[in-house]
């Protein structure tokens, strides 16, 4: 299987924001990262600010990295 990976455009809609899992990244990158939990599996994650020009309404939601990857594999 071949997959083409390209940067997200500001006109794209849907998809999930991936939150780093605390078990993989135990120390936040900076003070803007806040502790939260994945709404699907409940694991501890880091909520990060969106890049400039993006809004949460442009996405389907936020999931931990594992849930987002598992969801993409199922489709």
PDB file of N, H, CA, C and O in Angstrom:
ATOM      1  N   UNK A   1       0.846  -1.171   0.000  1.00  0.00           N
ATOM      2  CA  UNK A   1       0.000   0.000   0.000  1.00  0.00           C
ATOM      3  C   UNK A   1       0.892   1.235   0.000  1.00  0.00           C
ATOM      4  O   UNK A   1       1.879   1.295   0.733  1.00  0.00           O
ATOM      5  N   UNK A   2       0.546   2.207  -0.813  1.00  0.00           N
ATOM      6  H   UNK A   2      -0.256   2.158  -1.408  1.00  0.00           H
ATOM      7  CA  UNK A   2       1.268   3.470  -0.860  1.00  0.00           C
ATOM      8  C   UNK A   2       0.397   4.566  -0.265  1.00  0.00           C
ATOM      9  O   UNK A   2      -0.803   4.634  -0.533  1.00  0.00           O
ATOM     10  N   UNK A   3       1.003   5.412   0.535  1.00  0.00           N
ATOM     11  H   UNK A   3       1.977   5.357   0.753  1.00  0.00           H
ATOM     12  CA  UNK A   3       0.286   6.505   1.166  1.00  0.00           C
ATOM     13  C   UNK A   3       1.047   7.783   0.866  1.00  0.00           C
ATOM     14  O   UNK A   3       2.264   7.850   1.039  1.00  0.00           O
ATOM     15  N   UNK A   4       0.325   8.789   0.418  1.00  0.00           N
ATOM     16  H   UNK A   4      -0.664   8.734   0.277  1.00  0.00           H
ATOM     17  CA  UNK A   4       0.949  10.081   0.185  1.00  0.00           C
ATOM     18  C   UNK A   4       0.680  10.964   1.392  1.00  0.00           C
ATOM     19  O   UNK A   4      -0.473  11.207   1.748  1.00  0.00           O
ATOM     20  N   UNK A   5       1.748  11.444   2.023  1.00  0.00           N
ATOM     21  H   UNK A   5       2.685  11.246   1.734  1.00  0.00           H
ATOM     22  CA  UNK A   5       1.619  12.314   3.181  1.00  0.00           C
ATOM     23  C   UNK A   5       1.935  13.732   2.743  1.00  0.00           C
ATOM     24  O   UNK A   5       2.974  14.001   2.140  1.00  0.00           O
ATOM     25  N   UNK A   6       1.015  14.632   3.061  1.00  0.00           N
ATOM     26  H   UNK A   6       0.171  14.413   3.551  1.00  0.00           H
ATOM     27  CA  UNK A   6       1.229  16.030   2.702  1.00  0.00           C
ATOM     28  C   UNK A   6       0.778  16.911   3.849  1.00  0.00           C
ATOM     29  O   UNK A   6      -0.065  16.506   4.649  1.00  0.00           O
ATOM     30  N   UNK A   7       1.326  18.104   3.937  1.00  0.00           N
ATOM     31  H   UNK A   7       2.010  18.433   3.287  1.00  0.00           H
ATOM     32  CA  UNK A   7       0.930  19.013   5.031  1.00  0.00           C
ATOM     33  C   UNK A   7      -0.552  19.366   4.946  1.00  0.00           C
ATOM     34  O   UNK A   7      -1.125  19.444   3.859  1.00  0.00           O
ATOM     35  N   UNK A   8      -1.151  19.576   6.095  1.00  0.00           N
ATOM     36  H   UNK A   8      -0.685  19.513   6.978  1.00  0.00           H
ATOM     37  CA  UNK A   8      -2.549  19.990   6.146  1.00  0.00           C
ATOM     38  C   UNK A   8      -2.662  21.425   5.659  1.00  0.00           C
ATOM     39  O   UNK A   8      -1.871  22.294   6.026  1.00  0.00           O
ATOM     40  N   UNK A   9      -3.669  21.648   4.821  1.00  0.00           N
ATOM     41  H   UNK A   9      -4.312  20.942   4.523  1.00  0.00           H
ATOM     42  CA  UNK A   9      -3.945  23.005   4.352  1.00  0.00           C
ATOM     43  C   UNK A   9      -5.007  23.621   5.246  1.00  0.00           C
ATOM     44  O   UNK A   9      -5.794  22.905   5.865  1.00  0.00           O
ATOM     45  N   UNK A  10      -5.033  24.922   5.315  1.00  0.00           N
ATOM     46  H   UNK A  10      -4.394  25.503   4.812  1.00  0.00           H
ATOM     47  CA  UNK A  10      -6.018  25.604   6.161  1.00  0.00           C
ATOM     48  C   UNK A  10      -7.437  25.441   5.637  1.00  0.00           C
ATOM     49  O   UNK A  10      -8.395  25.742   6.350  1.00  0.00           O
ATOM     50  N   UNK A  11      -7.588  24.971   4.403  1.00  0.00           N
ATOM     51  H   UNK A  11      -6.810  24.726   3.825  1.00  0.00           H
ATOM     52  CA  UNK A  11      -8.920  24.743   3.835  1.00  0.00           C
ATOM     53  C   UNK A  11      -9.421  23.319   4.099  1.00  0.00           C
ATOM     54  O   UNK A  11     -10.587  23.023   3.841  1.00  0.00           O
ATOM     55  N   UNK A  12      -8.563  22.438   4.607  1.00  0.00           N
ATOM     56  H   UNK A  12      -7.616  22.678   4.817  1.00  0.00           H
ATOM     57  CA  UNK A  12      -8.962  21.062   4.901  1.00  0.00           C
ATOM     58  C   UNK A  12      -9.920  21.027   6.089  1.00  0.00           C
ATOM     59  O   UNK A  12      -9.823  21.854   6.996  1.00  0.00           O
ATOM     60  N   UNK A  13     -10.841  20.070   6.080  1.00  0.00           N
ATOM     61  H   UNK A  13     -10.920  19.399   5.343  1.00  0.00           H
ATOM     62  CA  UNK A  13     -11.806  19.895   7.168  1.00  0.00           C
ATOM     63  C   UNK A  13     -11.756  18.452   7.637  1.00  0.00           C
ATOM     64  O   UNK A  13     -11.404  17.552   6.874  1.00  0.00           O
ATOM     65  N   UNK A  14     -12.112  18.236   8.909  1.00  0.00           N
ATOM     66  H   UNK A  14     -12.397  18.967   9.529  1.00  0.00           H
ATOM     67  CA  UNK A  14     -12.167  16.885   9.459  1.00  0.00           C
ATOM     68  C   UNK A  14     -10.821  16.412   9.961  1.00  0.00           C
ATOM     69  O   UNK A  14      -9.863  17.182  10.034  1.00  0.00           O
ATOM     70  N   UNK A  15     -10.760  15.151  10.303  1.00  0.00           N
ATOM     71  H   UNK A  15     -11.539  14.526  10.244  1.00  0.00           H
ATOM     72  CA  UNK A  15      -9.546  14.589  10.860  1.00  0.00           C
ATOM     73  C   UNK A  15      -9.433  14.898  12.343  1.00  0.00           C
ATOM     74  O   UNK A  15     -10.164  15.738  12.868  1.00  0.00           O
ATOM     75  N   UNK A  16      -8.528  14.227  13.005  1.00  0.00           N
ATOM     76  H   UNK A  16      -7.934  13.544  12.579  1.00  0.00           H
ATOM     77  CA  UNK A  16      -8.353  14.393  14.439  1.00  0.00           C
ATOM     78  C   UNK A  16      -7.004  15.010  14.763  1.00  0.00           C
ATOM     79  O   UNK A  16      -5.988  14.686  14.149  1.00  0.00           O
ATOM     80  N   UNK A  17      -7.017  15.900  15.732  1.00  0.00           N
ATOM     81  H   UNK A  17      -7.842  16.164  16.231  1.00  0.00           H
ATOM     82  CA  UNK A  17      -5.774  16.429  16.280  1.00  0.00           C
ATOM     83  C   UNK A  17      -5.204  15.358  17.193  1.00  0.00           C
ATOM     84  O   UNK A  17      -5.921  14.824  18.039  1.00  0.00           O
ATOM     85  N   UNK A  18      -3.932  15.037  17.037  1.00  0.00           N
ATOM     86  H   UNK A  18      -3.350  15.471  16.350  1.00  0.00           H
ATOM     87  CA  UNK A  18      -3.323  14.017  17.871  1.00  0.00           C
ATOM     88  C   UNK A  18      -2.626  14.663  19.063  1.00  0.00           C
ATOM     89  O   UNK A  18      -1.844  15.603  18.920  1.00  0.00           O
ATOM     90  N   UNK A  19      -2.934  14.134  20.236  1.00  0.00           N
ATOM     91  H   UNK A  19      -3.570  13.371  20.353  1.00  0.00           H
ATOM     92  CA  UNK A  19      -2.327  14.623  21.467  1.00  0.00           C
ATOM     93  C   UNK A  19      -1.232  13.648  21.887  1.00  0.00           C
ATOM     94  O   UNK A  19      -1.488  12.447  21.964  1.00  0.00           O
ATOM     95  N   UNK A  20      -0.015  14.132  22.162  1.00  0.00           N
ATOM     96  H   UNK A  20       0.192  15.108  22.099  1.00  0.00           H
ATOM     97  CA  UNK A  20       1.043  13.241  22.625  1.00  0.00           C
ATOM     98  C   UNK A  20       0.649  12.575  23.938  1.00  0.00           C
ATOM     99  O   UNK A  20       0.097  13.218  24.831  1.00  0.00           O
ATOM    100  N   UNK A  21       0.935  11.301  24.043  1.00  0.00           N
ATOM    101  H   UNK A  21       1.383  10.779  23.317  1.00  0.00           H
ATOM    102  CA  UNK A  21       0.618  10.544  25.257  1.00  0.00           C
ATOM    103  C   UNK A  21       1.726  10.759  26.285  1.00  0.00           C
ATOM    104  O   UNK A  21       2.910  10.737  25.948  1.00  0.00           O
ATOM    105  N   UNK A  22       1.328  10.967  27.550  1.00  0.00           N
ATOM    106  H   UNK A  22       0.366  10.985  27.823  1.00  0.00           H
ATOM    107  CA  UNK A  22       2.310  11.209  28.608  1.00  0.00           C
ATOM    108  C   UNK A  22       3.273  10.044  28.782  1.00  0.00           C
ATOM    109  O   UNK A  22       4.423  10.254  29.168  1.00  0.00           O
ATOM    110  N   UNK A  23       2.834   8.823  28.506  1.00  0.00           N
ATOM    111  H   UNK A  23       1.900   8.652  28.191  1.00  0.00           H
ATOM    112  CA  UNK A  23       3.749   7.683  28.665  1.00  0.00           C
ATOM    113  C   UNK A  23       4.855   7.723  27.608  1.00  0.00           C
ATOM    114  O   UNK A  23       5.925   7.149  27.814  1.00  0.00           O
ATOM    115  N   UNK A  24       4.612   8.387  26.493  1.00  0.00           N
ATOM    116  H   UNK A  24       3.743   8.853  26.326  1.00  0.00           H
ATOM    117  CA  UNK A  24       5.630   8.527  25.452  1.00  0.00           C
ATOM    118  C   UNK A  24       6.421   9.823  25.584  1.00  0.00           C
ATOM    119  O   UNK A  24       7.599   9.877  25.232  1.00  0.00           O
ATOM    120  N   UNK A  25       5.774  10.861  26.089  1.00  0.00           N
ATOM    121  H   UNK A  25       4.816  10.817  26.375  1.00  0.00           H
ATOM    122  CA  UNK A  25       6.410  12.171  26.277  1.00  0.00           C
ATOM    123  C   UNK A  25       6.120  12.601  27.715  1.00  0.00           C
ATOM    124  O   UNK A  25       5.167  13.341  27.957  1.00  0.00           O
ATOM    125  N   UNK A  26       6.931  12.146  28.667  1.00  0.00           N
ATOM    126  H   UNK A  26       7.705  11.545  28.470  1.00  0.00           H
ATOM    127  CA  UNK A  26       6.621  12.415  30.078  1.00  0.00           C
ATOM    128  C   UNK A  26       6.794  13.873  30.506  1.00  0.00           C
ATOM    129  O   UNK A  26       6.185  14.305  31.485  1.00  0.00           O
ATOM    130  N   UNK A  27       7.603  14.620  29.794  1.00  0.00           N
ATOM    131  H   UNK A  27       8.097  14.269  28.998  1.00  0.00           H
ATOM    132  CA  UNK A  27       7.846  16.017  30.150  1.00  0.00           C
ATOM    133  C   UNK A  27       7.329  16.907  29.020  1.00  0.00           C
ATOM    134  O   UNK A  27       7.704  16.707  27.864  1.00  0.00           O
ATOM    135  N   UNK A  28       6.478  17.883  29.331  1.00  0.00           N
ATOM    136  H   UNK A  28       6.174  18.045  30.269  1.00  0.00           H
ATOM    137  CA  UNK A  28       5.941  18.744  28.266  1.00  0.00           C
ATOM    138  C   UNK A  28       7.048  19.542  27.584  1.00  0.00           C
ATOM    139  O   UNK A  28       8.060  19.883  28.196  1.00  0.00           O
ATOM    140  N   UNK A  29       6.832  19.828  26.311  1.00  0.00           N
ATOM    141  H   UNK A  29       6.010  19.551  25.814  1.00  0.00           H
ATOM    142  CA  UNK A  29       7.821  20.588  25.549  1.00  0.00           C
ATOM    143  C   UNK A  29       7.997  21.997  26.101  1.00  0.00           C
ATOM    144  O   UNK A  29       9.110  22.520  26.156  1.00  0.00           O
ATOM    145  N   UNK A  30       6.876  22.609  26.514  1.00  0.00           N
ATOM    146  H   UNK A  30       5.972  22.184  26.470  1.00  0.00           H
ATOM    147  CA  UNK A  30       6.941  23.950  27.096  1.00  0.00           C
ATOM    148  C   UNK A  30       5.698  24.184  27.946  1.00  0.00           C
ATOM    149  O   UNK A  30       4.868  23.289  28.102  1.00  0.00           O
ATOM    150  N   UNK A  31       5.574  25.389  28.493  1.00  0.00           N
ATOM    151  H   UNK A  31       6.249  26.116  28.366  1.00  0.00           H
ATOM    152  CA  UNK A  31       4.487  25.688  29.428  1.00  0.00           C
ATOM    153  C   UNK A  31       3.112  25.785  28.760  1.00  0.00           C
ATOM    154  O   UNK A  31       2.104  25.862  29.462  1.00  0.00           O
ATOM    155  N   UNK A  32       3.044  25.784  27.424  1.00  0.00           N
ATOM    156  H   UNK A  32       3.863  25.722  26.854  1.00  0.00           H
ATOM    157  CA  UNK A  32       1.746  25.842  26.755  1.00  0.00           C
ATOM    158  C   UNK A  32       1.060  24.475  26.711  1.00  0.00           C
ATOM    159  O   UNK A  32      -0.144  24.397  26.464  1.00  0.00           O
ATOM    160  N   UNK A  33       1.805  23.411  26.945  1.00  0.00           N
ATOM    161  H   UNK A  33       2.783  23.474  27.145  1.00  0.00           H
ATOM    162  CA  UNK A  33       1.219  22.075  26.972  1.00  0.00           C
ATOM    163  C   UNK A  33       0.531  21.868  28.315  1.00  0.00           C
ATOM    164  O   UNK A  33       1.128  22.113  29.363  1.00  0.00           O
ATOM    165  N   UNK A  34      -0.718  21.419  28.291  1.00  0.00           N
ATOM    166  H   UNK A  34      -1.203  21.220  27.440  1.00  0.00           H
ATOM    167  CA  UNK A  34      -1.462  21.171  29.520  1.00  0.00           C
ATOM    168  C   UNK A  34      -1.908  19.711  29.575  1.00  0.00           C
ATOM    169  O   UNK A  34      -2.166  19.084  28.547  1.00  0.00           O
ATOM    170  N   UNK A  35      -1.990  19.191  30.791  1.00  0.00           N
ATOM    171  H   UNK A  35      -1.781  19.700  31.625  1.00  0.00           H
ATOM    172  CA  UNK A  35      -2.414  17.799  30.971  1.00  0.00           C
ATOM    173  C   UNK A  35      -3.898  17.652  30.681  1.00  0.00           C
ATOM    174  O   UNK A  35      -4.707  18.507  31.042  1.00  0.00           O
ATOM    175  N   UNK A  36      -4.240  16.554  30.024  1.00  0.00           N
ATOM    176  H   UNK A  36      -3.583  15.859  29.731  1.00  0.00           H
ATOM    177  CA  UNK A  36      -5.632  16.228  29.747  1.00  0.00           C
ATOM    178  C   UNK A  36      -5.721  14.712  29.592  1.00  0.00           C
ATOM    179  O   UNK A  36      -4.723  14.011  29.761  1.00  0.00           O
ATOM    180  N   UNK A  37      -6.891  14.211  29.278  1.00  0.00           N
ATOM    181  H   UNK A  37      -7.702  14.780  29.140  1.00  0.00           H
ATOM    182  CA  UNK A  37      -7.070  12.784  29.004  1.00  0.00           C
ATOM    183  C   UNK A  37      -7.729  12.614  27.647  1.00  0.00           C
ATOM    184  O   UNK A  37      -8.474  13.483  27.195  1.00  0.00           O
ATOM    185  N   UNK A  38      -7.452  11.497  27.006  1.00  0.00           N
ATOM    186  H   UNK A  38      -6.846  10.791  27.373  1.00  0.00           H
ATOM    187  CA  UNK A  38      -8.064  11.181  25.715  1.00  0.00           C
ATOM    188  C   UNK A  38      -9.552  10.919  25.943  1.00  0.00           C
ATOM    189  O   UNK A  38      -9.907  10.146  26.832  1.00  0.00           O
ATOM    190  N   UNK A  39     -10.426  11.547  25.158  1.00  0.00           N
ATOM    191  H   UNK A  39     -10.137  12.175  24.436  1.00  0.00           H
ATOM    192  CA  UNK A  39     -11.860  11.333  25.346  1.00  0.00           C
ATOM    193  C   UNK A  39     -12.318   9.922  24.966  1.00  0.00           C
ATOM    194  O   UNK A  39     -13.415   9.510  25.340  1.00  0.00           O
ATOM    195  N   UNK A  40     -11.487   9.179  24.226  1.00  0.00           N
ATOM    196  H   UNK A  40     -10.595   9.515  23.922  1.00  0.00           H
ATOM    197  CA  UNK A  40     -11.882   7.840  23.805  1.00  0.00           C
ATOM    198  C   UNK A  40     -11.391   6.757  24.761  1.00  0.00           C
ATOM    199  O   UNK A  40     -12.170   5.896  25.170  1.00  0.00           O
ATOM    200  N   UNK A  41     -10.093   6.791  25.127  1.00  0.00           N
ATOM    201  H   UNK A  41      -9.460   7.490  24.795  1.00  0.00           H
ATOM    202  CA  UNK A  41      -9.541   5.719  25.957  1.00  0.00           C
ATOM    203  C   UNK A  41      -9.208   6.154  27.380  1.00  0.00           C
ATOM    204  O   UNK A  41      -9.015   5.304  28.248  1.00  0.00           O
ATOM    205  N   UNK A  42      -9.138   7.458  27.638  1.00  0.00           N
ATOM    206  H   UNK A  42      -9.295   8.149  26.932  1.00  0.00           H
ATOM    207  CA  UNK A  42      -8.879   7.958  28.983  1.00  0.00           C
ATOM    208  C   UNK A  42      -7.418   8.033  29.386  1.00  0.00           C
ATOM    209  O   UNK A  42      -7.118   8.350  30.537  1.00  0.00           O
ATOM    210  N   UNK A  43      -6.483   7.745  28.454  1.00  0.00           N
ATOM    211  H   UNK A  43      -6.727   7.488  27.519  1.00  0.00           H
ATOM    212  CA  UNK A  43      -5.068   7.826  28.842  1.00  0.00           C
ATOM    213  C   UNK A  43      -4.649   9.282  29.012  1.00  0.00           C
ATOM    214  O   UNK A  43      -5.246  10.187  28.430  1.00  0.00           O
ATOM    215  N   UNK A  44      -3.606   9.490  29.826  1.00  0.00           N
ATOM    216  H   UNK A  44      -3.121   8.754  30.299  1.00  0.00           H
ATOM    217  CA  UNK A  44      -3.107  10.841  30.072  1.00  0.00           C
ATOM    218  C   UNK A  44      -2.368  11.351  28.835  1.00  0.00           C
ATOM    219  O   UNK A  44      -1.541  10.647  28.255  1.00  0.00           O
ATOM    220  N   UNK A  45      -2.680  12.577  28.445  1.00  0.00           N
ATOM    221  H   UNK A  45      -3.352  13.149  28.916  1.00  0.00           H
ATOM    222  CA  UNK A  45      -2.113  13.177  27.237  1.00  0.00           C
ATOM    223  C   UNK A  45      -1.720  14.621  27.496  1.00  0.00           C
ATOM    224  O   UNK A  45      -1.975  15.184  28.561  1.00  0.00           O
ATOM    225  N   UNK A  46      -1.093  15.194  26.486  1.00  0.00           N
ATOM    226  H   UNK A  46      -0.886  14.737  25.621  1.00  0.00           H
ATOM    227  CA  UNK A  46      -0.772  16.621  26.497  1.00  0.00           C
ATOM    228  C   UNK A  46      -1.634  17.331  25.477  1.00  0.00           C
ATOM    229  O   UNK A  46      -1.639  16.974  24.298  1.00  0.00           O
ATOM    230  N   UNK A  47      -2.359  18.330  25.928  1.00  0.00           N
ATOM    231  H   UNK A  47      -2.355  18.619  26.885  1.00  0.00           H
ATOM    232  CA  UNK A  47      -3.120  19.198  25.035  1.00  0.00           C
ATOM    233  C   UNK A  47      -2.187  20.330  24.629  1.00  0.00           C
ATOM    234  O   UNK A  47      -1.585  20.979  25.484  1.00  0.00           O
ATOM    235  N   UNK A  48      -2.066  20.566  23.337  1.00  0.00           N
ATOM    236  H   UNK A  48      -2.554  20.039  22.642  1.00  0.00           H
ATOM    237  CA  UNK A  48      -1.159  21.593  22.833  1.00  0.00           C
ATOM    238  C   UNK A  48      -1.957  22.672  22.113  1.00  0.00           C
ATOM    239  O   UNK A  48      -3.040  22.393  21.598  1.00  0.00           O
ATOM    240  N   UNK A  49      -1.448  23.886  22.069  1.00  0.00           N
ATOM    241  H   UNK A  49      -0.568  24.112  22.488  1.00  0.00           H
ATOM    242  CA  UNK A  49      -2.153  24.927  21.324  1.00  0.00           C
ATOM    243  C   UNK A  49      -2.109  24.631  19.823  1.00  0.00           C
ATOM    244  O   UNK A  49      -1.170  24.013  19.319  1.00  0.00           O
ATOM    245  N   UNK A  50      -3.125  25.077  19.143  1.00  0.00           N
ATOM    246  H   UNK A  50      -3.887  25.579  19.552  1.00  0.00           H
ATOM    247  CA  UNK A  50      -3.171  24.902  17.686  1.00  0.00           C
ATOM    248  C   UNK A  50      -2.182  25.837  17.010  1.00  0.00           C
ATOM    249  O   UNK A  50      -1.891  26.915  17.527  1.00  0.00           O
ATOM    250  N   UNK A  51      -1.665  25.431  15.863  1.00  0.00           N
ATOM    251  H   UNK A  51      -1.902  24.554  15.444  1.00  0.00           H
ATOM    252  CA  UNK A  51      -0.801  26.341  15.110  1.00  0.00           C
ATOM    253  C   UNK A  51      -1.583  27.584  14.680  1.00  0.00           C
ATOM    254  O   UNK A  51      -2.803  27.542  14.525  1.00  0.00           O
ATOM    255  N   UNK A  52      -0.886  28.648  14.498  1.00  0.00           N
ATOM    256  H   UNK A  52       0.105  28.682  14.625  1.00  0.00           H
ATOM    257  CA  UNK A  52      -1.515  29.910  14.091  1.00  0.00           C
ATOM    258  C   UNK A  52      -2.311  29.711  12.804  1.00  0.00           C
ATOM    259  O   UNK A  52      -1.828  29.100  11.850  1.00  0.00           O
ATOM    260  N   UNK A  53      -3.528  30.231  12.789  1.00  0.00           N
ATOM    261  H   UNK A  53      -3.920  30.727  13.564  1.00  0.00           H
ATOM    262  CA  UNK A  53      -4.383  30.145  11.615  1.00  0.00           C
ATOM    263  C   UNK A  53      -5.341  28.971  11.615  1.00  0.00           C
ATOM    264  O   UNK A  53      -6.203  28.885  10.740  1.00  0.00           O
ATOM    265  N   UNK A  54      -5.215  28.058  12.579  1.00  0.00           N
ATOM    266  H   UNK A  54      -4.515  28.127  13.290  1.00  0.00           H
ATOM    267  CA  UNK A  54      -6.106  26.906  12.669  1.00  0.00           C
ATOM    268  C   UNK A  54      -7.052  27.073  13.850  1.00  0.00           C
ATOM    269  O   UNK A  54      -6.712  27.708  14.848  1.00  0.00           O
ATOM    270  N   UNK A  55      -8.256  26.492  13.723  1.00  0.00           N
ATOM    271  H   UNK A  55      -8.533  25.976  12.912  1.00  0.00           H
ATOM    272  CA  UNK A  55      -9.255  26.536  14.786  1.00  0.00           C
ATOM    273  C   UNK A  55      -9.770  25.126  15.037  1.00  0.00           C
ATOM    274  O   UNK A  55      -9.786  24.294  14.130  1.00  0.00           O
ATOM    275  N   UNK A  56     -10.190  24.860  16.267  1.00  0.00           N
ATOM    276  H   UNK A  56     -10.177  25.535  17.004  1.00  0.00           H
ATOM    277  CA  UNK A  56     -10.665  23.516  16.611  1.00  0.00           C
ATOM    278  C   UNK A  56     -11.844  23.076  15.749  1.00  0.00           C
ATOM    279  O   UNK A  56     -12.019  21.880  15.512  1.00  0.00           O
ATOM    280  N   UNK A  57     -12.655  24.020  15.278  1.00  0.00           N
ATOM    281  H   UNK A  57     -12.513  24.991  15.471  1.00  0.00           H
ATOM    282  CA  UNK A  57     -13.819  23.684  14.461  1.00  0.00           C
ATOM    283  C   UNK A  57     -13.426  23.084  13.117  1.00  0.00           C
ATOM    284  O   UNK A  57     -14.272  22.509  12.432  1.00  0.00           O
ATOM    285  N   UNK A  58     -12.162  23.204  12.728  1.00  0.00           N
ATOM    286  H   UNK A  58     -11.475  23.671  13.284  1.00  0.00           H
ATOM    287  CA  UNK A  58     -11.681  22.663  11.459  1.00  0.00           C
ATOM    288  C   UNK A  58     -11.437  21.156  11.555  1.00  0.00           C
ATOM    289  O   UNK A  58     -11.213  20.501  10.537  1.00  0.00           O
ATOM    290  N   UNK A  59     -11.480  20.599  12.774  1.00  0.00           N
ATOM    291  H   UNK A  59     -11.662  21.131  13.601  1.00  0.00           H
ATOM    292  CA  UNK A  59     -11.168  19.202  13.018  1.00  0.00           C
ATOM    293  C   UNK A  59     -12.379  18.477  13.591  1.00  0.00           C
ATOM    294  O   UNK A  59     -13.331  19.104  14.057  1.00  0.00           O
ATOM    295  N   UNK A  60     -12.329  17.145  13.550  1.00  0.00           N
ATOM    296  H   UNK A  60     -11.556  16.636  13.172  1.00  0.00           H
ATOM    297  CA  UNK A  60     -13.407  16.328  14.111  1.00  0.00           C
ATOM    298  C   UNK A  60     -13.272  16.146  15.608  1.00  0.00           C
ATOM    299  O   UNK A  60     -14.200  15.666  16.257  1.00  0.00           O
ATOM    300  N   UNK A  61     -12.134  16.519  16.166  1.00  0.00           N
ATOM    301  H   UNK A  61     -11.380  16.909  15.638  1.00  0.00           H
ATOM    302  CA  UNK A  61     -11.910  16.397  17.602  1.00  0.00           C
ATOM    303  C   UNK A  61     -10.447  16.138  17.895  1.00  0.00           C
ATOM    304  O   UNK A  61      -9.592  16.246  17.016  1.00  0.00           O
ATOM    305  N   UNK A  62     -10.168  15.791  19.159  1.00  0.00           N
ATOM    306  H   UNK A  62     -10.862  15.703  19.873  1.00  0.00           H
ATOM    307  CA  UNK A  62      -8.813  15.481  19.608  1.00  0.00           C
ATOM    308  C   UNK A  62      -8.798  14.080  20.185  1.00  0.00           C
ATOM    309  O   UNK A  62      -9.709  13.684  20.912  1.00  0.00           O
ATOM    310  N   UNK A  63      -7.753  13.331  19.854  1.00  0.00           N
ATOM    311  H   UNK A  63      -7.012  13.653  19.264  1.00  0.00           H
ATOM    312  CA  UNK A  63      -7.561  11.988  20.390  1.00  0.00           C
ATOM    313  C   UNK A  63      -6.084  11.795  20.718  1.00  0.00           C
ATOM    314  O   UNK A  63      -5.221  12.497  20.191  1.00  0.00           O
ATOM    315  N   UNK A  64      -5.807  10.833  21.596  1.00  0.00           N
ATOM    316  H   UNK A  64      -6.508  10.263  22.025  1.00  0.00           H
ATOM    317  CA  UNK A  64      -4.406  10.504  21.840  1.00  0.00           C
ATOM    318  C   UNK A  64      -3.836   9.917  20.544  1.00  0.00           C
ATOM    319  O   UNK A  64      -4.580   9.509  19.653  1.00  0.00           O
ATOM    320  N   UNK A  65      -2.546   9.884  20.462  1.00  0.00           N
ATOM    321  H   UNK A  65      -1.942  10.216  21.186  1.00  0.00           H
ATOM    322  CA  UNK A  65      -1.891   9.391  19.255  1.00  0.00           C
ATOM    323  C   UNK A  65      -2.340   7.975  18.919  1.00  0.00           C
ATOM    324  O   UNK A  65      -2.624   7.680  17.758  1.00  0.00           O
ATOM    325  N   UNK A  66      -2.409   7.097  19.912  1.00  0.00           N
ATOM    326  H   UNK A  66      -2.178   7.336  20.855  1.00  0.00           H
ATOM    327  CA  UNK A  66      -2.777   5.702  19.671  1.00  0.00           C
ATOM    328  C   UNK A  66      -4.201   5.583  19.122  1.00  0.00           C
ATOM    329  O   UNK A  66      -4.427   4.848  18.161  1.00  0.00           O
ATOM    330  N   UNK A  67      -5.150   6.283  19.707  1.00  0.00           N
ATOM    331  H   UNK A  67      -4.967   6.881  20.488  1.00  0.00           H
ATOM    332  CA  UNK A  67      -6.541   6.215  19.233  1.00  0.00           C
ATOM    333  C   UNK A  67      -6.675   6.784  17.816  1.00  0.00           C
ATOM    334  O   UNK A  67      -7.406   6.237  16.990  1.00  0.00           O
ATOM    335  N   UNK A  68      -5.972   7.875  17.542  1.00  0.00           N
ATOM    336  H   UNK A  68      -5.378   8.320  18.213  1.00  0.00           H
ATOM    337  CA  UNK A  68      -6.040   8.480  16.207  1.00  0.00           C
ATOM    338  C   UNK A  68      -5.464   7.527  15.160  1.00  0.00           C
ATOM    339  O   UNK A  68      -6.029   7.381  14.076  1.00  0.00           O
ATOM    340  N   UNK A  69      -4.355   6.886  15.478  1.00  0.00           N
ATOM    341  H   UNK A  69      -3.896   7.004  16.358  1.00  0.00           H
ATOM    342  CA  UNK A  69      -3.763   5.933  14.534  1.00  0.00           C
ATOM    343  C   UNK A  69      -4.675   4.729  14.358  1.00  0.00           C
ATOM    344  O   UNK A  69      -4.906   4.293  13.230  1.00  0.00           O
ATOM    345  N   UNK A  70      -5.197   4.184  15.455  1.00  0.00           N
ATOM    346  H   UNK A  70      -5.009   4.538  16.371  1.00  0.00           H
ATOM    347  CA  UNK A  70      -6.099   3.045  15.360  1.00  0.00           C
ATOM    348  C   UNK A  70      -7.346   3.380  14.554  1.00  0.00           C
ATOM    349  O   UNK A  70      -7.825   2.549  13.783  1.00  0.00           O
ATOM    350  N   UNK A  71      -7.867   4.566  14.720  1.00  0.00           N
ATOM    351  H   UNK A  71      -7.477   5.242  15.346  1.00  0.00           H
ATOM    352  CA  UNK A  71      -9.046   4.990  13.980  1.00  0.00           C
ATOM    353  C   UNK A  71      -8.741   5.077  12.487  1.00  0.00           C
ATOM    354  O   UNK A  71      -9.577   4.701  11.666  1.00  0.00           O
ATOM    355  N   UNK A  72      -7.554   5.568  12.124  1.00  0.00           N
ATOM    356  H   UNK A  72      -6.874   5.873  12.791  1.00  0.00           H
ATOM    357  CA  UNK A  72      -7.193   5.694  10.715  1.00  0.00           C
ATOM    358  C   UNK A  72      -6.964   4.322  10.074  1.00  0.00           C
ATOM    359  O   UNK A  72      -7.209   4.152   8.880  1.00  0.00           O
ATOM    360  N   UNK A  73      -6.502   3.349  10.849  1.00  0.00           N
ATOM    361  H   UNK A  73      -6.303   3.486  11.819  1.00  0.00           H
ATOM    362  CA  UNK A  73      -6.268   2.010  10.330  1.00  0.00           C
ATOM    363  C   UNK A  73      -7.592   1.303  10.056  1.00  0.00           C
ATOM    364  O   UNK A  73      -7.680   0.491   9.135  1.00  0.00           O
ATOM    365  N   UNK A  74      -8.609   1.600  10.836  1.00  0.00           N
ATOM    366  H   UNK A  74      -8.538   2.260  11.584  1.00  0.00           H
ATOM    367  CA  UNK A  74      -9.915   0.967  10.688  1.00  0.00           C
ATOM    368  C   UNK A  74     -10.638   1.433   9.435  1.00  0.00           C
ATOM    369  O   UNK A  74     -11.527   0.738   8.942  1.00  0.00           O
ATOM    370  N   UNK A  75     -10.273   2.598   8.913  1.00  0.00           N
ATOM    371  H   UNK A  75      -9.551   3.163   9.313  1.00  0.00           H
ATOM    372  CA  UNK A  75     -10.987   3.133   7.741  1.00  0.00           C
ATOM    373  C   UNK A  75     -10.273   2.833   6.471  1.00  0.00           C
ATOM    374  O   UNK A  75     -10.739   3.212   5.397  1.00  0.00           O
TER     375      UNK A  75
END
